[in-house]
Amino acid sequence: MVRVKVWYNPYTPPLNALSDCFGPMTETVTVGIIGASGYGGVQLVRLLQDHPHLKITYLAGDSSAGKSFTDLYPHLHNRVDLKIEPIDLDAIADRCQVVFLSLPNNLAYGMAPALVAKGCKVLDLSADYRFADLSVYQAWYGGDRQDAEVAATAVYGLPEVYRDKIAQAQLVGCPGCYPTATLLALSPLVKQGLIDLESIVIDAKSGASGGGRKAKTNLLLAEASSSVGAYGVARHRHTPEIEQICSDLSGQPVLVQFTPHLMPMVRGILSTVYAKLRDPGLVSEDLVTVYKAFYRNAPWVNVLPHGIYPQTKWSCGSNLCYISVEVDPRTQRVIVLSTIDNMIKGQSGQAVQCLNLMMGWEETLGLPKLCFYP
């Protein structure tokens, strides 16, 4: 017989003492994703693999129901052992404390009320719960809304602006990718009253993944490669979303000119914002100071030193937003450049960031802090 000597450390604290040292033990929170087979869904699945307090217990889909998730995404075969199940709201609510809705517009509002009523925390990645005024939503997205009471409880999920409200919410409407990059660029100027609100012009550019996973002619490699083109000119659906938040921050109605462009790349958004300064004496260094103060408690916003302009690859694969501010004294305009990964900070990562706040956890928990570079 081999005798094994067990060494006992008399200074090892008991389990309750460990809790006293490191805080209370956090139990695992169960998560469901409805619309798991799309780009937003697979990004959520990937991100949640690294979250210490979340466990996926239900992947739901329609056309992909019955398939193994790794049949669709083989690169996750050693991490995810779940099948995509039918969308059964009762079953989802029974097995999940948190539900992400990663669906096309006009679908989430038919599901969220039932999930909220059953006590689930719900995060919607579509446009369905981004608007305080449902008539604005219907004017731009259509649909027959019968959920006004539940919609009135939804909080707009931009943590850098609505952190305290998100922390108290049960239902969060996560912003779109263009509005996220643009509003992070605009919020300090609008909130502080530094610009002429009638002069806002937004020129934004996105990678092809922003168009989703469904086959679309304009997103084919032969169409998108080696080419840049505008779309949704003067009528893009993200326009009223940007206007709503600017109006809320300024306390008065705001209209913006917003033009998006498709770039021949997979991921990333660069939003360039122009506006007329109310005080022509302001210089770039003044506004850098304003931005750093505004985002002093925002761990995912990196305000760059004057003269350094962000590139989309700097944020690719991370939840970071890079912002640069420049003043043109000749035209008395401010120019703000903002970059994010449209699939992370512009979609799934931001939803996880919101959930961290809703659960009372550290805002950065489980989210990627470094980009894919080069």
C-alpha positions, -999 to 999 in steps of 0.1 A, spaced: 0 0 0 13 34 -9 7 60 18 -1 95 6 7 123 29 -19 150 28 -5 185 37 -30 207 55 -26 244 55 -38 257 88 -42 291 73 -67 281 46 -99 299 55 -132 280 55 -157 285 27 -176 312 44 -144 331 50 -136 329 13 -169 345 6 -161 372 31 -128 378 13 -140 378 -23 -176 387 -20 -207 364 -22 -206 334 -45 -226 341 -76 -249 313 -87 -250 305 -124 -278 323 -143 -295 304 -171 -298 319 -205 -319 314 -236 -312 328 -271 -342 330 -295 -328 334 -330 -296 315 -322 -287 307 -358 -281 342 -371 -249 363 -368 -262 380 -336 -270 346 -321 -237 330 -328 -219 360 -314 -239 357 -282 -231 320 -280 -194 327 -284 -193 355 -259 -212 336 -233 -186 308 -233 -163 332 -215 -188 346 -191 -183 332 -155 -219 335 -144 -240 326 -174 -249 292 -188 -269 287 -221 -297 263 -215 -319 269 -245 -311 278 -281 -343 285 -301 -350 289 -338 -376 284 -364 -361 270 -397 -331 255 -379 -350 237 -351 -339 202 -346 -304 208 -359 -273 206 -337 -259 241 -332 -225 229 -343 -239 216 -376 -244 252 -384 -212 265 -367 -187 236 -366 -160 259 -352 -178 257 -318 -180 219 -317 -157 215 -287 -176 242 -267 -213 239 -274 -233 207 -271 -268 219 -277 -295 215 -303 -316 243 -317 -351 238 -303 -385 251 -314 -396 285 -301 -417 275 -271 -421 305 -248 -434 285 -218 -405 260 -220 -380 289 -225 -393 308 -195 -392 276 -173 -356 269 -182 -342 304 -185 -338 334 -162 -325 356 -190 -336 356 -227 -319 373 -256 -341 380 -286 -319 380 -317 -346 382 -343 -356 403 -374 -377 434 -367 -414 429 -360 -410 395 -342 -398 403 -307 -428 423 -297 -449 391 -301 -427 372 -276 -413 397 -251 -446 404 -232 -451 367 -223 -415 363 -212 -416 394 -191 -448 383 -175 -431 350 -165 -403 369 -148 -375 366 -173 -351 394 -180 -353 401 -217 -328 418 -240 -340 425 -275 -314 430 -303 -339 441 -329 -356 476 -332 -388 465 -315 -381 480 -281 -358 509 -289 -386 535 -293 -404 554 -266 -431 563 -291 -446 533 -308 -461 554 -336 -425 563 -346 -416 527 -347 -447 518 -368 -440 547 -392 -405 533 -400 -409 495 -394 -447 488 -397 -462 461 -376 -494 458 -355 -483 467 -320 -506 454 -291 -479 456 -264 -479 493 -255 -480 486 -217 -449 464 -218 -431 486 -244 -435 515 -220 -412 497 -195 -384 491 -220 -351 509 -215 -328 520 -243 -297 498 -239 -269 523 -244 -250 519 -211 -228 550 -215 -259 571 -214 -286 551 -196 -265 530 -172 -287 536 -141 -320 529 -159 -306 497 -174 -296 485 -140 -332 486 -129 -348 473 -161 -364 439 -169 -367 447 -206 -340 463 -226 -340 474 -263 -304 472 -274 -294 499 -299 -285 493 -335 -248 493 -346 -250 526 -365 -268 544 -336 -243 530 -311 -212 544 -329 -230 577 -338 -246 584 -304 -213 577 -286 -198 603 -309 -227 628 -304 -238 625 -268 -212 648 -251 -218 675 -277 -256 673 -275 -258 669 -237 -235 698 -230 -252 721 -256 -220 726 -276 -234 724 -311 -261 738 -333 -286 709 -333 -299 717 -368 -264 712 -383 -258 675 -375 -246 654 -405 -236 618 -401 -215 599 -427 -213 562 -416 -197 531 -431 -203 495 -422 -190 460 -430 -212 435 -447 -220 415 -416 -244 443 -406 -267 430 -433 -272 397 -415 -268 361 -426 -296 358 -452 -286 358 -488 -288 393 -503 -275 403 -537 -258 434 -526 -238 415 -500 -224 389 -525 -187 390 -527 -189 398 -564 -211 428 -557 -195 442 -525 -158 436 -531 -137 465 -543 -167 488 -541 -182 514 -518 -218 525 -520 -244 544 -501 -278 529 -493 -309 540 -474 -302 576 -483 -325 600 -465 -347 571 -453 -325 547 -433 -344 532 -403 -317 541 -378 -323 578 -384 -353 581 -360 -334 561 -333 -305 586 -334 -329 615 -334 -349 601 -304 -318 599 -281 -304 632 -293 -338 648 -285 -339 632 -251 -304 644 -242 -309 679 -255 -345 684 -242 -357 695 -276 -366 679 -310 -336 670 -331 -334 661 -368 -302 646 -383 -289 639 -418 -277 603 -418 -262 584 -447 -248 549 -444 -224 532 -467 -215 495 -473 -177 488 -472 -159 458 -487 -151 443 -453 -168 419 -429 -169 437 -396 -167 472 -383 -183 506 -383 -168 541 -387 -192 569 -381 -180 604 -389 -202 632 -374 -201 669 -384 -218 698 -366 -215 735 -362 -200 747 -329 -220 772 -309 -188 787 -295 -163 793 -323 -136 798 -297 -135 761 -288 -104 741 -300 -98 704 -303 -81 701 -270 -111 716 -252 -134 690 -267 -110 661 -259 -112 673 -223 -150 674 -225 -152 639 -239 -128 624 -214 -148 639 -186 -181 626 -201 -168 591 -205 -146 590 -174 -167 561 -160 -172 543 -193 -148 514 -195 -156 506 -231 -150 541 -246 -115 551 -255 -112 588 -262 -80 592 -283 -54 620 -279 -59 649 -304 -45 641 -338 -50 603 -336 -79 590 -357 -95 556 -351 -95 527 -376 -121 499 -376 -95 472 -371 -87 487 -337 -121 476 -323 -126 445 -344 -135 415 -321 -137 437 -290 -165 456 -272 -145 488 -274 -154 521 -290 -126 545 -301 -134 582 -305 -115 611 -319 -125 648 -319 -112 675 -342 -122 711 -347 -119 729 -380 -115 766 -371 -120 776 -407 -155 763 -409 -162 764 -371 -173 728 -373 -165 699 -350 -157 665 -366 -160 634 -344 -149 599 -356 -162 568 -338 -154 532 -345 -169 499 -331 -172 463 -341 -208 462 -354 -213 426 -342 -199 431 -306 -203 467 -292 -229 473 -320 -250 442 -311 -242 411 -290 -215 425 -268 -236 455 -259 -264 432 -249 -241 413 -226 -229 446 -212 -265 456 -205 -271 423 -188 -241 427 -166 -257 460 -154 -291 444 -149 -276 417 -127 -255 441 -107 -222 427 -120 -191 445 -133 -199 461 -166 -169 445 -183 -175 409 -172 -170 383 -198 -165 407 -227 -134 409 -250 -111 438 -242 -86 433 -270 -91 435 -308 -82 411 -336 -51 429 -350 -41 433 -378 
